[in-house]
Amino acid sequence: MLKNNLGYPRIGSHRELKKACESYWAGKITQNQLLEVGQRIRLQHWQIQQAAGIDLIPSNDFSFYDHVLDMSLSLGAIPERYQAILAANTHNSTLDLYFAMARGYQKNNLDIKAMEMTKWFDTNYHYIVPEFTQDQTFALSSEKIFNEFEEALKAGILTKPVLLGPVTYLLLGKEKEAGFHRLDLLPRLLPVYFKILDRLQKAGAVWIQFDEPCLVLDLSYKEKEALRTVYDAIRQRFPQLKSLLTTYFDGLRDNILTVSNLPVCALHVDLVRFPSQFDDLLTALREPMSLSLGIIDGRNIWKNDYAQSLLFIKKAVSKLGAHRIMIAPSCSLLHVPCDLELEKDESQLPAEIKQWMAFAKQKLNEVKDLYTIFQTNDETLLVPNQEAIKQRQVSPLIHKPQVKQRLAALAPSDTVRKSNFEIRQQIQKSLLNLPLFPTTTIGSFPQTDDVRQLRARFKKGELTSADYEKEIEKHLQKAISWQEALGLDVLVHGEFERNDMVEYFGEMLEGYVFTQNGWVQSYGSRCVKPPILYGDIDRPQPMTVKWATYAQSLTSRYVKGMLTGPITLLQWSFVRDDQPRSTTMFQLALAIRDEVSDLETAGIKIIQIDEAALREGLPLRRSDWKTYLDNAVKAFRIASSSVDDQTQVHTHMCYSEFNDIIDSISAMDADVITIETSRSQMELLDAFKVFAYPNEIGPGVYDIHSPRVPTVEEMVALLEKALLVLPAKNLWVNPDCGLKTRKWPETELSLKNMVQAAQSLRVSVAQKV
């Protein structure tokens, strides 16, 4: 029996990688210094896994930005527009080209947009979308895979290189022109994979991990045939290499037959997300294929129930034999924090709750413990584990009868606005009196070092509450004044008091706890610290009313009340696993409903309930969509339906392919929806055209995930595209997302151009009329 790990967090236990990348982008450290940081992190993580007794330790799971982008660079799938970067400046390197693909490039007289970015399956991790043309060529263009394998070998560790499988890689990309399907590129792509495998085999690799998470999706016959073609060819060319085919985030379901006939040495499956596939797998698996049991949750932070996991192991061993079994986390540990041992502050994370948890390092030890318990039949490690599991089940910290009673008393009328949208729109237009193409932002403004330090000093007790609030007021006053001078129509308060759009609310809700170092990568150098939702949710007091009303008192223009919605609060937290997620979602919706009512009572006329993660939470299989979407729509309507017709409800959604769920978006019945569309060049609006979406929409006109400043002309062009789909009376003008991660100079220039674009369009439309 082998102990297997699919991947380890890249960022470092203290976010060393984030800090180094941002220092490199700012010109504060050299490329060699950045590379040295990456090397130290990799070595440390390999040694942690080695100390935990992991037999199959991954390499090439590290990335300076994104593993899908790494694969594009390795395969030479570099869009032509980036070729000029190396020619423009002799100091630019392949790494600079790589970062330009992710972040855009605007210097040396070049202005190049970043590649599209979207969510990795149903996680909050973002990947860079590969771009393919009909005449696409591929070539081995990076030494990263080999360098990291040899780096580990020099440290005395034989690793298992991880490759994103060819079929999943192609399916994750987009055709940038009509007339072909990206899977048609497979004959050109496979030879490059063969070169990679040949070099790895010659370097001494024994196992290769092929990540093909597409196998948990609804696959067409063409896609299944592509998988057969790929792995038949790999087996024929490299019969000595041991191939581990990995799937995760759901079950194989109807793809079991396809997988069981593939000539791979081992198959990894996610038994946390889809345990019901287990019996079918044991029956379908053909000798000598091994089975890697993903029984430790790689997506959540709760301690493994050893008794339940041992049932899986014993059953698998009795059917297949111990020599054909691996024990592993369900997926890469990329999605959980590094080390629970770093959590020392019991005021944030009480010892009673901490004992129920395991981060990446602890999950490796769980793999080792399960192996030891099974092999020795010694229950010394089992007893304390079971005590912690049972203590959590009965803890009074978790259960609040009044919350359960309120949820049970919900009525259908609690999920419906007083009037339909057509009536509300007329009332709101008369009351708000906004111009055509009203301009606004999504909510947050740049979180500068002085703002972060201000919050840190307050948290450490170095500032009194009064002094802290005075400083926040100064930032807020500047933001309101600046927005007025810029000419924005609907203002925001900037969220300077908020550390994170989920953590801020979680800190004021009962049922959440927090960590000091529980960081997880979201994209590139962007890390989030998801709060831990461990018990029944209750809102003891208002959370945002004070700052919203203060901001509104400073201006005659409307200031939006800014809230995070129940779906996003759920998706971007580590969620309790002892009750249905829908129950927790509805508890969160009731808490946000109370806040919405308080904002309205305080005189706030426009309230934004962000649901950035709505699409992210969509199940990977279409057959599971309806239940999730029905619950999500219900939760949003619980949160938003208490207000009068004159109160305008906005929502915001990130990176959402809307075509398949547009009816559910409409059913949410928000007065205004703002969405990401700039990187896709307004492609997402096709869904709204076909469906004839009735409510108002703000398609993002510039990409906030890149430091690049868009021109007035390109934003006008995007808005003109939008007008081909949307009536002018329903069109808002805004960035793609919040501006928290940006710097002030680029923010000021970008928003100035955005306002000018809206004003230009108003003149253009007026002239046509």
C-alpha positions in Angstrom: 0.0 0.0 0.0 1.3 3.4 -1.0 0.8 6.8 0.6 0.0 9.3 -2.2 -0.3 13.1 -2.3 -1.6 15.0 -5.4 -0.2 18.5 -4.7 0.8 20.9 -1.9 0.1 24.6 -1.3 2.5 26.8 -3.2 2.4 30.0 -1.4 4.5 29.1 1.7 3.2 28.9 5.2 3.8 32.7 5.6 2.8 33.7 2.0 6.5 34.0 1.1 5.7 33.5 -2.6 3.1 36.2 -2.7 5.5 38.7 -1.1 8.3 37.8 -3.4 6.2 38.0 -6.6 4.8 41.4 -5.7 8.3 42.6 -4.8 9.6 41.4 -8.2 6.7 43.1 -10.1 7.5 46.3 -8.1 11.2 46.1 -9.1 12.3 45.7 -5.5 14.0 42.3 -5.9 15.8 40.6 -8.9 14.6 37.7 -10.8 17.3 35.5 -9.2 16.0 36.5 -5.8 12.5 35.5 -6.8 13.6 32.2 -8.2 15.5 31.5 -4.9 12.3 32.0 -2.9 10.5 29.5 -5.1 13.3 27.0 -4.7 13.3 27.3 -0.9 9.5 26.8 -0.8 9.7 23.8 -3.0 12.4 22.1 -1.0 10.7 22.8 2.3 7.4 21.3 1.1 9.1 18.2 -0.3 10.9 17.7 3.0 7.6 18.1 4.9 6.0 15.4 2.7 9.0 13.2 3.1 8.9 13.5 6.9 5.2 12.5 6.8 6.2 9.3 5.0 4.5 10.1 1.7 5.6 7.6 -0.9 4.5 9.5 -4.0 5.5 13.1 -3.5 4.5 15.5 -6.3 6.8 17.8 -8.3 5.7 20.5 -10.8 2.7 21.2 -8.5 4.5 24.5 -7.7 3.8 27.6 -9.7 4.7 31.3 -9.6 1.2 32.2 -10.9 -0.9 29.3 -12.2 -0.3 25.7 -13.2 -2.5 25.9 -16.3 -0.5 28.9 -17.5 2.7 26.9 -16.7 1.4 24.2 -19.0 0.7 26.7 -21.8 4.2 28.0 -21.5 5.7 24.5 -21.4 3.7 23.5 -24.5 4.5 26.8 -26.4 0.8 27.8 -26.5 1.8 31.5 -26.3 -0.6 33.9 -28.1 1.2 35.8 -30.8 0.6 39.2 -29.2 3.1 38.4 -26.4 6.0 37.6 -28.7 6.8 41.4 -28.8 7.6 41.5 -25.1 11.0 39.7 -25.5 11.9 41.8 -28.5 10.8 45.1 -26.8 13.4 44.9 -24.0 16.5 42.8 -23.8 16.1 42.7 -20.1 12.7 40.9 -20.3 12.9 37.1 -19.7 10.6 34.2 -20.3 9.4 34.7 -16.7 8.4 38.3 -17.7 6.6 36.9 -20.7 4.8 34.5 -18.4 3.7 37.2 -16.0 2.6 39.4 -18.9 0.3 36.6 -20.1 -1.3 36.5 -16.7 -1.4 40.3 -15.9 -1.1 42.2 -19.1 1.8 44.4 -20.1 1.9 48.2 -20.5 5.4 49.6 -20.9 8.2 50.0 -23.4 5.5 51.4 -25.9 3.6 48.2 -25.7 0.0 47.8 -24.5 -1.0 44.1 -24.3 -4.0 42.7 -22.6 -3.9 39.8 -20.2 -5.3 36.4 -21.1 -8.7 35.5 -19.8 -9.0 34.1 -16.3 -11.8 32.0 -14.9 -12.6 29.6 -12.0 -10.9 26.2 -11.7 -14.0 23.9 -11.8 -16.1 24.7 -8.7 -13.3 26.2 -6.6 -12.3 29.7 -5.8 -9.0 29.2 -7.5 -8.6 31.0 -10.8 -6.7 29.7 -13.8 -5.5 31.5 -17.0 -7.5 30.2 -19.9 -5.4 28.8 -22.8 -6.1 30.4 -26.2 -6.1 28.3 -29.4 -6.2 29.1 -33.1 -7.0 26.9 -36.0 -3.3 26.8 -37.1 -2.1 26.4 -33.5 1.3 24.9 -33.1 2.9 23.4 -30.0 6.6 23.1 -29.0 8.5 22.3 -25.8 9.2 25.8 -24.5 10.1 25.6 -20.8 12.4 23.6 -18.6 10.3 24.0 -15.5 9.0 20.4 -15.3 12.5 18.9 -15.6 14.3 21.5 -13.5 12.0 20.9 -10.5 12.2 17.1 -10.8 16.0 17.2 -10.9 16.0 19.8 -8.1 14.2 17.3 -5.8 16.4 14.5 -7.0 19.5 16.4 -5.9 17.8 16.8 -2.5 17.5 13.0 -2.3 13.8 12.9 -3.1 12.4 11.0 -6.1 9.2 12.8 -7.0 6.2 12.0 -9.1 5.9 14.8 -11.7 2.4 16.2 -12.1 1.2 17.1 -15.6 -2.2 18.6 -16.5 -3.5 15.9 -18.8 -3.8 16.7 -22.6 -7.5 16.4 -22.8 -8.3 18.5 -19.8 -5.8 21.1 -20.9 -7.5 21.5 -24.3 -11.0 21.5 -22.8 -10.1 24.2 -20.3 -9.0 26.5 -23.3 -11.0 28.5 -25.8 -11.0 28.6 -29.6 -10.2 32.2 -30.6 -11.6 31.8 -34.1 -14.4 29.8 -35.7 -14.1 26.7 -37.8 -12.5 24.1 -35.5 -12.8 22.3 -32.1 -9.9 22.5 -29.7 -9.8 18.7 -29.4 -8.8 18.7 -33.1 -5.4 20.0 -32.0 -4.6 16.8 -30.1 -2.5 15.2 -32.9 -0.2 18.4 -32.8 -0.2 18.5 -29.0 0.6 14.9 -28.1 4.1 14.9 -29.6 5.1 17.6 -27.1 3.7 15.5 -24.2 5.8 12.6 -25.6 8.9 14.8 -25.5 8.2 15.7 -21.9 7.6 12.1 -20.8 10.8 10.9 -22.7 12.9 13.4 -20.8 11.3 12.6 -17.5 11.9 8.9 -18.0 15.5 9.5 -18.9 15.9 11.7 -15.8 14.7 8.8 -13.6 11.0 9.4 -13.1 9.0 6.3 -12.2 5.5 7.6 -11.6 3.8 10.3 -13.6 0.6 12.0 -12.4 -1.8 12.9 -15.2 -4.5 15.3 -13.9 -7.7 14.8 -15.9 -10.4 16.3 -13.8 -12.5 16.6 -17.0 -13.5 13.0 -16.2 -15.9 14.2 -13.6 -17.8 16.2 -16.1 -20.5 15.3 -18.6 -18.4 14.1 -21.5 -19.3 13.7 -25.2 -18.3 10.6 -27.2 -15.6 12.8 -28.9 -14.1 13.7 -25.5 -14.1 10.1 -24.3 -12.4 9.0 -27.5 -9.8 11.7 -27.1 -9.0 10.2 -23.6 -8.7 6.7 -25.1 -6.4 8.0 -27.9 -4.1 9.8 -25.4 -3.6 7.1 -22.9 -3.3 4.3 -25.5 -0.6 6.3 -27.2 1.2 7.0 -23.9 1.1 3.4 -22.8 2.5 2.2 -26.2 5.4 4.6 -26.2 6.3 4.5 -22.5 5.4 1.0 -21.2 7.9 1.4 -18.3 6.4 4.6 -16.9 3.8 4.2 -14.2 0.9 6.4 -15.0 -1.4 7.7 -12.2 -4.6 9.1 -13.7 -6.2 11.6 -11.2 -9.8 12.9 -11.0 -11.3 15.0 -8.3 -14.1 17.4 -7.2 -16.9 14.8 -8.2 -17.4 11.2 -9.2 -16.8 9.4 -12.4 -20.4 8.2 -12.6 -21.1 7.3 -16.3 -17.4 7.7 -17.2 -16.4 4.7 -15.1 -16.4 2.4 -18.1 -14.3 4.7 -20.1 -11.7 5.0 -17.3 -11.7 1.3 -16.4 -10.6 0.5 -20.0 -7.7 3.0 -20.1 -4.2 1.5 -19.9 -3.1 3.4 -16.9 -1.3 1.9 -13.9 -3.4 3.6 -11.2 -6.6 5.7 -10.9 -7.2 8.3 -8.3 -10.8 9.2 -7.3 -12.5 11.7 -4.9 -14.4 9.7 -2.3 -15.1 12.7 -0.2 -17.2 14.5 -2.8 -18.7 11.3 -4.3 -18.5 8.3 -2.0 -21.3 6.5 -3.7 -19.0 5.7 -6.7 -16.9 3.4 -4.5 -18.7 0.0 -5.1 -19.0 0.6 -8.8 -15.3 1.3 -9.0 -14.3 -1.8 -7.1 -16.4 -3.8 -9.6 -15.2 -2.0 -12.7 -11.5 -1.8 -12.0 -9.5 -4.3 -14.0 -6.3 -6.0 -12.8 -3.6 -4.8 -12.5 -4.9 -1.2 -12.2 -4.4 0.3 -8.7 -6.8 2.6 -6.9 -5.8 5.7 -5.1 -8.5 6.4 -2.4 -9.1 10.1 -2.0 -10.6 9.8 1.5 -9.1 12.9 3.2 -10.8 16.1 2.3 -8.5 18.3 0.2 -11.0 21.1 0.0 -12.0 21.6 3.6 -10.3 21.9 7.0 -12.1 19.4 9.1 -10.3 16.5 10.8 -10.7 13.1 9.0 -13.0 10.5 10.6 -10.6 7.6 10.8 -13.3 5.1 11.5 -15.1 6.0 8.2 -11.9 6.1 6.2 -10.8 2.7 7.5 -14.0 1.2 6.2 -13.1 2.4 2.7 -9.5 1.0 3.0 -10.6 -2.4 4.4 -13.2 -2.8 1.7 -10.8 -1.9 -1.1 -8.0 -4.1 0.2 -10.4 -7.1 0.5 -11.5 -6.6 -3.1 -8.2 -5.6 -4.8 -5.4 -6.5 -2.4 -3.2 -4.0 -0.4 -0.6 -3.9 -3.2 -3.2 -2.2 -5.5 -4.3 0.5 -3.0 -3.0 4.0 -2.3 -4.2 6.3 0.5 -4.5 10.0 -0.4 -6.2 13.3 0.0 -9.2 13.8 -2.3 -7.4 16.4 -4.4 -4.4 18.7 -4.3 -3.9 20.4 -1.0 -3.7 23.7 -2.9 -7.1 24.5 -1.6 -6.4 24.4 2.2 -4.0 26.4 4.4 -0.5 25.1 5.1 -0.1 24.4 8.8 -2.5 24.4 11.7 0.4 24.5 14.1 0.9 28.2 13.2 -2.5 29.0 14.8 -1.5 30.2 18.3 -4.2 32.8 19.2 -7.0 31.0 21.1 -9.0 34.2 21.1 -9.4 33.8 17.3 -9.4 30.0 17.1 -10.5 28.4 20.4 -8.8 25.2 21.3 -12.0 23.3 21.4 -12.7 24.2 17.7 -9.1 23.9 16.6 -9.0 20.2 17.7 -11.6 19.5 15.1 -9.4 20.7 12.2 -6.5 19.7 9.9 -4.6 21.9 7.4 -2.3 20.6 4.6 0.6 19.5 6.8 -1.8 17.7 9.2 -3.6 16.0 6.3 -0.4 14.4 5.3 -0.1 13.0 8.9 -3.7 11.7 8.5 -2.6 9.7 5.5 0.3 8.3 7.5 -2.0 7.6 10.5 -4.5 5.7 8.5 -1.7 3.7 6.9 -0.3 2.9 10.3 -3.6 2.0 11.9 -4.5 -0.4 9.0 -1.1 -2.0 8.8 -0.6 -2.5 12.6 -4.2 -2.9 13.8 -3.1 -0.6 16.7 -5.9 1.7 17.8 -3.6 4.1 19.7 -4.0 6.7 16.9 -7.7 5.9 16.4 -9.0 6.7 20.0 -8.1 10.4 20.2 -9.4 10.9 16.6 -12.7 9.4 17.5 -13.0 11.4 20.7 -12.5 14.7 18.7 -15.1 13.6 16.2 -17.7 12.7 18.9 -17.0 15.9 20.9 -17.7 18.0 17.8 -21.0 16.2 17.1 -22.5 17.2 20.6 -20.8 20.5 21.2 -23.2 23.3 22.4 -21.0 25.8 20.4 -22.5 24.5 17.2 -26.2 24.4 17.8 -28.6 27.4 18.3 -32.3 26.4 18.7 -33.5 30.0 17.9 -31.7 30.0 14.5 -33.2 26.6 13.6 -36.7 27.8 14.6 -36.5 30.9 12.6 -35.4 29.0 9.5 -38.3 26.5 10.0 -40.8 29.4 10.1 -39.8 30.9 6.7 -42.9 31.4 4.5 -43.0 31.7 0.6 -43.9 35.4 1.0 -40.4 36.0 2.5 -38.8 35.3 -0.9 -40.8 37.7 -3.1 -40.5 41.5 -3.7 -43.6 43.5 -3.2 -44.0 44.4 -7.0 -42.5 43.0 -10.2 -39.4 44.6 -11.8 -41.3 46.7 -14.4 -43.1 48.6 -11.6 -40.0 48.8 -9.4 -37.9 50.2 -12.3 -40.3 53.0 -12.9 -40.4 53.9 -9.2 -36.6 53.8 -8.9 -35.9 55.8 -12.1 -38.3 58.5 -10.8 -36.7 58.6 -7.4 -33.0 58.2 -8.2 -33.1 60.3 -11.4 -29.8 58.9 -12.7 -28.5 59.7 -16.2 -28.4 57.3 -19.1 -25.5 54.8 -18.6 -25.0 55.6 -14.9 -21.5 55.0 -13.7 -20.4 53.2 -10.5 -17.8 50.9 -9.1 -18.2 47.5 -7.6 -17.4 48.5 -4.0 -13.9 48.4 -2.8 -11.1 50.9 -3.4 -7.3 50.1 -3.2 -6.2 48.7 0.1 -3.0 50.6 0.4 -0.2 49.8 2.9 -1.3 52.6 5.2 -4.9 51.3 5.3 -3.7 47.7 6.1 -1.4 49.0 8.7 -4.2 51.1 10.3 -6.3 48.0 10.7 -3.4 45.9 12.0 -2.6 48.6 14.6 -6.2 48.6 15.7 -6.3 44.8 15.9 -3.1 44.8 18.0 -4.6 47.4 20.4 -2.2 50.1 19.4 -5.1 52.4 18.5 -8.3 53.1 20.4 -11.6 52.5 18.7 -12.2 56.3 18.5 -8.8 57.0 16.9 -9.2 54.1 14.5 -12.6 55.3 13.4 -11.3 58.9 12.9 -8.7 57.6 10.5 -11.2 55.5 8.6 -13.4 58.5 8.3 -10.5 60.5 6.7 -10.0 57.8 4.1 -13.8 57.7 3.5 -14.1 61.4 3.1 -11.3 61.5 0.5 -12.9 58.7 -1.4 -16.3 60.4 -1.5 -14.8 63.7 -2.5 -12.7 62.1 -5.1 -15.6 60.2 -6.7 -17.7 63.4 -6.8 -14.9 65.2 -8.5 -14.4 62.4 -11.0 -18.1 62.5 -11.9 -19.3 59.0 -10.8 -23.0 58.8 -10.5 -23.5 56.2 -7.8 -20.8 56.2 -5.1 -19.3 53.6 -2.7 -17.6 54.2 0.6 -14.5 52.2 -0.4 -14.6 49.5 2.2 -11.4 50.7 4.0 -12.6 49.1 7.2 -12.9 45.7 5.6 -10.1 43.1 5.6 -12.0 40.8 3.2 -15.5 40.7 1.7 -16.2 37.4 3.6 -14.0 37.7 6.7 -15.4 41.1 7.6 -18.9 39.8 7.8 -17.9 36.6 9.4 -16.2 38.5 12.3 -19.6 40.0 13.2 -21.7 36.8 12.8 -22.0 34.1 15.4 -21.0 30.7 14.1 -17.7 31.8 12.5 -14.1 31.5 13.7 -10.9 32.8 12.1 -7.2 32.0 11.6 -4.1 34.0 11.7 -2.3 32.2 8.9 -5.0 30.2 7.1 -4.1 31.6 3.7 -5.2 30.0 0.4 -4.2 31.1 -3.1 -7.1 32.5 -5.1 -5.1 33.6 -8.2 -1.5 34.7 -8.8 -0.3 36.5 -5.7 -3.8 37.0 -4.5 -4.4 35.0 -1.3 -7.5 34.8 0.8 -8.0 33.7 4.4 -11.4 31.9 4.4 -13.3 32.1 7.7 -14.4 28.9 9.2 -18.1 28.4 9.4 -18.5 25.9 12.2 -22.0 26.4 13.7 -25.4 27.9 13.4 -25.3 31.5 12.0 -26.8 34.5 13.9 -26.4 38.3 13.5 -26.3 39.9 16.9 -26.1 43.5 15.6 -25.9 45.6 12.4 -22.6 45.1 10.5 -22.4 47.9 7.9 -25.0 50.5 8.7 -22.7 52.9 10.5 -20.2 53.3 7.7 -22.9 53.4 5.0 -24.9 56.1 6.6 -21.7 58.1 7.4 -20.7 58.0 3.8 -24.2 59.0 2.6 -24.1 62.0 5.0 -21.1 63.4 3.1 -22.7 63.7 -0.3 -26.0 64.4 -2.1 -25.3 61.6 -4.5 -26.4 58.1 -3.7 -24.0 55.8 -1.9 -24.5 52.0 -2.2 -24.8 49.9 0.9 -22.4 47.0 0.3 -23.0 43.4 1.5 -21.7 40.0 0.7 -24.5 37.6 -0.2 -25.3 34.3 1.4 -24.1 32.1 -1.5 -20.7 33.8 -1.6 -20.4 33.8 2.2 -20.9 30.0 2.0 -18.6 29.4 -1.0 -15.7 31.4 0.2 -15.7 30.0 3.7 -14.6 26.6 5.0 -18.1 25.3 5.7 -19.3 22.9 8.4 -19.9 19.4 7.0 -22.4 18.1 9.6 -25.5 19.5 7.9 -26.7 20.2 4.3 -24.9 23.2 2.8 -28.3 24.6 1.8 -29.3 24.8 5.5 -26.2 26.8 6.2 -26.9 29.0 3.2 -30.4 29.8 4.3 -29.1 30.7 7.8 -26.7 33.1 6.2 -29.5 34.6 4.0 -31.5 35.4 7.1 -28.6 37.2 8.6 -28.1 39.3 5.4 -31.9 39.9 5.3 -31.7 41.6 8.7 -28.8 43.8 7.5 -30.6 44.8 4.3 -33.7 45.9 6.3 -31.5 47.9 8.7 -29.8 49.7 5.8 -33.1 50.6 4.2 -34.4 51.9 7.5 -31.3 54.0 7.8 -32.1 55.7 4.5 -29.8 53.8 2.1 -31.6 53.7 -1.3 -29.3 51.4 -3.2 -28.1 48.1 -1.7 -25.6 45.8 -3.4 -25.6 42.1 -2.3 -22.5 40.6 -4.0 -22.9 37.0 -5.2 -19.5 36.7 -6.8 -19.4 33.0 -6.2 -22.8 32.0 -7.6 -21.5 30.3 -10.7 -18.5 28.8 -8.9 -20.9 26.8 -6.6 -22.7 25.3 -9.6 -22.3 21.4 -9.5 -20.0 20.0 -12.1 -22.8 17.6 -13.4 -25.8 19.1 -15.1 -28.1 16.6 -13.4 -27.3 18.3 -10.1 -27.8 21.9 -11.2 -31.5 22.3 -10.4 -31.3 21.6 -6.7 -28.3 23.9 -6.2 -29.8 26.8 -8.3 -33.2 26.5 -6.7 -31.5 26.8 -3.3 -29.2 29.7 -4.4 -32.1 31.7 -5.9 -34.1 31.1 -2.7 -31.2 32.2 -0.5 -30.7 35.4 -2.5 -34.4 36.2 -2.4 -34.6 35.6 1.3 -31.7 38.1 1.7 -33.1 40.8 -0.7 -36.9 40.6 -0.6 -37.7 42.5 2.6 -37.3 46.0 1.0 -39.8 48.3 -0.5 -40.1 48.8 -4.3 -38.1 52.2 -4.2 -35.0 50.5 -2.8 -32.8 49.4 -5.6 -31.1 46.0 -5.1 -27.8 45.3 -7.0 -25.8 42.2 -7.2 -22.4 41.4 -8.6 -21.1 38.1 -10.1 -17.5 37.2 -11.1 -16.3 35.1 -14.0 -19.7 33.6 -14.7 -20.6 31.7 -17.9 -24.2 32.6 -17.8 -25.6 30.9 -20.9 -26.8 27.8 -19.1 -28.1 29.4 -15.9 -29.6 32.7 -17.2 -33.1 31.7 -16.1 -31.9 31.3 -12.5 -30.0 34.7 -12.7 -33.3 36.2 -13.8 -35.2 34.4 -11.0 -33.0 36.1 -8.4 -34.8 39.3 -9.5 -32.1 41.8 -8.6 -32.8 45.3 -10.0 -29.3 45.6 -11.3 -26.6 42.9 -11.9 -23.0 43.8 -12.6 -20.8 41.1 -14.2 -17.3 40.4 -15.5 -17.1 40.8 -19.3 -14.0 42.7 -20.3 -11.5 39.9 -20.7 -14.1 38.0 -22.7 -14.8 41.1 -24.8 -18.5 41.0 -23.9 -18.9 37.4 -25.1 -20.9 36.7 -21.9 -23.6 39.0 -22.9 -24.8 36.6 -25.6 -26.7 34.8 -22.9 -28.6 38.0 -22.0 -29.5 38.6 -25.7 -30.9 35.1 -26.3 -32.8 35.2 -23.0 -33.9 38.8 -23.3 -33.0 39.5 -19.7 -35.4 42.1 -18.5 -33.5 43.8 -15.6 -30.6 46.3 -15.6 -27.0 45.2 -16.3 -23.6 46.6 -15.7 -21.2 44.6 -17.9 -17.6 45.3 -16.7 -15.8 47.5 -19.2 -12.3 47.0 -17.8 -10.3 44.2 -16.2 -9.3 45.0 -12.6 -7.1 41.9 -12.3 -4.5 43.5 -14.5 -2.5 46.7 -13.7 -3.0 47.8 -17.3 -5.0 51.1 -17.8 -7.7 50.8 -20.5 -8.3 53.6 -23.0 -11.5 55.5 -23.4 -11.9 54.2 -26.9 -11.7 50.5 -26.0 -14.3 51.0 -23.2 -16.6 52.8 -25.6 -16.1 50.0 -28.1 -17.1 47.4 -25.4 -20.2 49.5 -24.4 -21.2 49.7 -28.1 -21.0 45.9 -28.2 -23.2 45.8 -25.1 -25.8 48.1 -26.8 -26.2 45.5 -29.5 -27.6 43.2 -26.9 -29.0 45.5 -24.2 -31.5 48.4 -24.3 -29.7 51.7 -23.4 -32.1 52.3 -20.5 -30.9 49.1 -18.8 -27.1 49.6 -19.2 -24.8 50.6 -16.4 -21.1 51.4 -16.7 -18.6 49.9 -14.2 -15.3 47.9 -13.8 -15.3 44.1 -13.7 -14.9 43.8 -10.0 -13.8 45.5 -6.8 -10.6 47.6 -6.9 -9.1 46.4 -3.6 -6.0 44.8 -5.2 -5.1 47.7 -7.5 -2.9 50.7 -6.8 -4.3 54.2 -6.7 -2.6 55.8 -9.8 -3.9 53.1 -12.2 -7.3 53.2 -10.5 -7.7 56.9 -10.9 -6.7 56.8 -14.5 -8.9 53.9 -15.3 -12.0 55.3 -13.7 -11.4 58.7 -15.2 -11.4 57.0 -18.6 -14.4 55.0 -17.7 -16.4 58.1 -16.8 -15.3 59.7 -20.1 -16.4 56.6 -22.0 -19.9 56.8 -20.4 -20.2 60.5 -21.1 -19.1 60.0 -24.7 -21.7 57.3 -25.2 -24.4 59.6 -23.8 -23.6 62.2 -26.4 -23.4 59.6 -29.2 -26.8 58.1 -28.3 -28.4 61.6 -27.9 -27.2 62.6 -31.3 -28.7 59.5 -32.8 -32.1 60.2 -31.2 
